[in-house]
Amino acid sequence: GLLGKVDASTLAAVPARFDSPTGVWVGVTARENVLAYNTNKVQPSQLPQSLFDLAKPEWKGKVGIAPSDGDFLPLVSAVIALKGEAQTLDWLKGLKANSQIFDDDEGVVAAVNRGAVATGLINNYYWARLHAEIGDKSTRSALYHFTNGDAGALVNVSGAAVLKSAHNAEGAQKFLAYLVSERAQDLMAKGHVDFEYPLHSGVAPDPILKPFNELSPPTLTVQQLGDDSQAGKLLRQAGLL
């Protein structure tokens, strides 16, 4: 109840499935869950077919995760929506047994790149940012994209909103409109900083990203993902928080 309605013209600038169902925030960019892997430790043919495979015994000690990072919660929420709480808890317990734990996704992708762990669950932009920082010669990792609507290929949204209590609501609405404009989205796509997917129609992402229309996320709505409260509860039950 803290957010005001976003102007209809702003909401219309991006596909409706990436906006708040009640019109209180607008989707600005999208990010994809991926599996980073060390190219010296894992061959593409050895990579798992599903996110759920990472909880199997053969992956023990080979997975890096950051369960306390905010980006991990929506992934757990996706598994809950697809499999229910009981199966999600079993998966989390298996993942805990197999994983090295890091503070954040930056730590995960850096560990994968230096070979401290074979694979790591992250959002796509963390790998791209590391690559931009260290260059091709020092990059010893790559991204694996889960397919066939697997939970591991979840696409989530970075959104923006205006507080009902905003002192300059008109200016805030103008800023939101700018964020989803073609100009701002093009700047974000070409800035080599953000590495998320622009949501304004016709704006191409950074070429280092896999084309958005080639991603294969699960067909989950924002409502189905919820507010991540159940995800937090299960992470605590599994001993990951």
C-alpha positions, 0 to 999 in steps of 0.5 A: 500500500505504499506505492502510487499508480504509475501513469498509464502511458508509462506502463504502455511503454513495455509489455504488460507481462513485465508490469505490476498487475495492479499498475503500481510499478513499471518493468524497466529491465529484465534479467535471466537466471543462468549457470556460470561454469569454469571452462577448464573444469566443466565441458558443455556436454557435462552441464545439467539439463535442469536446475533440479539436477544440481541437488543430485549427489554427482554435483557435490562440491561443484556448485556455488550459490549465494542464498543470502543475495536478494537475487536468489530468492526469486529463483526459489519462489519459481521452484515453489510455484512450479513444484510446491513447498515440499519438493522445493525444501527437498531440493534446497536441502540437496543443494545445501549438501552440494554447494559452496556458499558465498555472500553474493553473486559477485563472489559466486561468479568470481570463484567460478572464473578462478576455478574455486568452484566448477559452476555457480547460480547467478543472474546473467549480468554478474558474469557480463560485468566481470567479463567487462572488467577483466577482458577476454584473456582473463575470462575462464568461464562462460554461461549456460542457459537452461532450456525447455521452460526450466525453473533455472531459466527464470526471467525476472524484472527490475522495476521502478515505482513512485511512493504515495508519499513522494514530495514531487510525484509529478517529477517522479512520474516523469523520471519513470517515463524516461526510464522506459523511453527508447532513449534511456533504454538504448543508453542502458543497453549500450552502456556496458554497465547494466547488462540487463535486457531493455524492455522497450520494444525494439531496443536491442540488448548488449550484444554479449547477451543471448538474444531475449527471444531465444531465452526459454523461461518458465511461464510464471507470472509476477503474481505466481512468484509472489513476494518471496516470503515463502522462499525466505521461510524455506531457505531458513528451514533448509539451513541456508539462511 
